Amino acid sequence: MHKCAILQSNYIPWKGVFDMINQVDTFVFFEDVDYTKRDWRSRNQIKTANGLLWLTIPVKKAPRGAKIFEIEIAQTENWQKKHYQNIVNAYKKAPFFHEYKFILDMIYLERKWMRLSEFNIYVTTCICEILALKTKFINAIDLKTSEQKDDKLIEICQKIGADFYLSGPAAKNYIIPNKFTEKNIQLAYISYENYPKYIQLHGEFDHYVSVLDVIFNCGADARKYIFMEQYII
């Protein structure tokens, strides 16, 4: 069985995205769909001593219907330096911060980023290497699909030879299961339940922050708090 998942790239995603990646053979970055403003594509949150802090990548204004891979990062401010410093300030006292600080140096200091999708994919794949994931990555723009919504998901599965599709739970709003059954593709939804808590800085525990939180707080044990491998058929 060839398992796949298809998801838009996110800004330093939360642990659930890496849990999904770990459960499949092939992960497809869904970059040839419409960009949505004020969404996980360009922002995420971290925990700080003053509460949750949103980190948002500034992007250039784009026409309606612009695809994710077309979105350019605005260069009106040094957001890379700002985000770098915000994360350092939030996690410098975390047990494994200094061991994994190279992640921040690598993604924020080594180059200037021009396109949102390129940055997000780079960060996600780098963190997957750190977490020792062996999943294969494909960018949907390279598959040159023509369908829409769940038909597009099916077309991608067929093009890469996948017969098991792991979806995020939010897609239940538009996925028609029978379509997958008719194409001999098993459909399942990832479960984001039962993630164990770990010792976390800055007050009350919060699962829904960037994966950097569990890495800086747990180090090599981060995998124990990310990979639940739960899904619902």
N, C-alpha and C positions, 0 to 999 in steps of 0.2 A: 504494500500500500504506500502510495506517495502522498504525504500530507503537506498541505500548503496553507498559508494565511496571507491575506492581502490587506494592507493598511497604509493610510497616508503617513508620511514621515512627520514626526513630532519633535519639538524642541526639548532635548535631553529628557526623554520620556520617563514616565513613572514605571515602577517595577512590573506592572501588569503587562506592558508591551514586551518586555524581555521574557516573561513567563510564556507568552504566546509564541515568541520566536523559538524558544527552547522546545516547544511541543511539535514543531513541524520540520519537515525536510527542506522546504523552500519557503522563503518569506519574500513577498513581492511588495516593494514600495509603490504605493498607488498614487503616482505623481502626475498622471495625465487626467485628473479630474479637477473640478472647479476649486479654486482657493477660497477658503472661508475666513473672513476677517475675525479678529479677536477670538481665535481658536487655538487649539494645542499645536497647530503648525508653527506658530511664532511666539508662543509663550508657555511658561510653566512656573511653578512656585517652589520655593524652598522655605525651610523653617529658620527663623532667626530669633534672637533674644526679644525682639519686639513683635513677634507673631509671624504669620505667613507673609511672604514677600513675592509678588509677581515679578518675574523677569521677562521682559518683552523685547523681541528683536524688532527694530524699526524697519519697515519695508516701504518701498516706493509705491505710490498710488498706481493701481493697475485697473484696466477696464473690466467691466463686469464680464464674468465668464473666463477670466484668465485662469490658466491651469497652474497647479502648484509649482511645477518645474520652471515656470516662466517668471516667478516672483523674484524681484531683485531687492537686495537689502539696501536701505537708505544709508548714505554715508555722511549724514548731517551731524552725527555725534559719534564719539568713540564708545559705542555700546559694548564692544568686546572687553575693553579695559574696565568699564563700569560693572559688567556682569561678573567678570573675573574677581574683582575686589569685593563685590557683594557676597559671592560664594565663599571666598577666603574668610571674610569677617564672620560669616555664619557658622563655618565648620572648622575653624582653625584649632578649636579645643576638642574636636572629635577624636576618638582613640586612634583611628587609622588615617587621619587626614594627611599627615606628612608622607605616609607610605604611598598614598594614591594622588597626591597633589599633581603629579606629572600629567594626569588627565586634563586638568585645567590649563596647564602650560601648553599642552599639545593642541587643544582645541581653540584656545583664545589668543595665545601669544606667538605661535609659529607662523601664522599667515593671516592675511586679511580676506575676509569672506565677502563674496559679491552676490551669491544666489542662495536663497533660503533652503531650497531642497538639497542642494549640494552640501551645505553645512550640516543639516539635520541627518542626512544619510551617513556622512562621515562620522559624526559623533556616535550615532547608534551602532554602526559596525565596529567602531573602536571599542566601545563598551562591551559589545558581544565578545570580542577577542579577550578582553580582561576577564570576563565571566566564563571563558573557555567554551563558548558555544560553537558548534560545527555546522550550523544551518547555512544553506546556500542562499545568496541574495540576488534578486533580480529587480530591475527598475521597469515598471509597467510601460514606460515610454518606448522601451526597446522591443516590446511585443507587438506594437502597432495594431491594437484592437479597435473595433468599430462599434461595438454594442454599448448599451447604457444600463446603469443600475445593476440589478442582479444578473442580467444577461451578460454584462461585461465581466462580472466575476466568474461566471461559468466559462466564458470564452478564454479568460486567462488560465483557468484550471486546465482546459483542454489543450491549450498551446504548450503548457509546460508538462503535460502528462500527469496531472494530479487527479486522484480519485477520492480524496478526502479534503474537505474544505473546513477549516477552523475559523469561525467568524467571531467578531466582537458582539456582545449582547445587544448593543444599540441598533445593529443592522436588522434585527427582527422587525423593525418598523417598515422595511421595504422588501425584504427577502421573501420570495414565494418558494417554500420548500419543495413542492412538487417539481419545479423546474430542475432542481438538482437531482432528484430521484430519477427523472426521465433521462438524464444524461449519465446515469450510473456514477454520480458523485455523492459520497456520503457527507451530509451536512452536520456540523456540530457547533455549539457555542461555548466559548471559553467561560469558565466560572471564576469570578474574581473574589470568591468567598474564602474565608478561613486562612488568610495570610497571617502567620504568627507575628506577634509584636516583638520588638527588640528594644534595647536600651537606646533611647533617642534623646537628643538634646532639646532644650527649649520647651519645656512644659508638656502639655497633654499630647498623647500619641496621635499621629496623623499618618494614615497610609498613603494619602493622595498627594505626594510630593515627588520631585524628581528622584530618579534612581540613585543619584549621587548621595542622597541621604543614607540609604542602607549601606552603600559602599564605604563611605567615610566613617560610619558608626560601627560597621561589622567586619570590614576587611575581607579576608579570604572566606569567612563564614557567610558572606552576603547571599550566596547561592541558597542556603538553607531557608532564607526568608523571602526568596523570589520565586523559586520553582515549585509550584504546587501541582502542576500537570493535571488540572481538573477541567473537564468539559462535560457539557450536557448534549446528548443526541436527541 
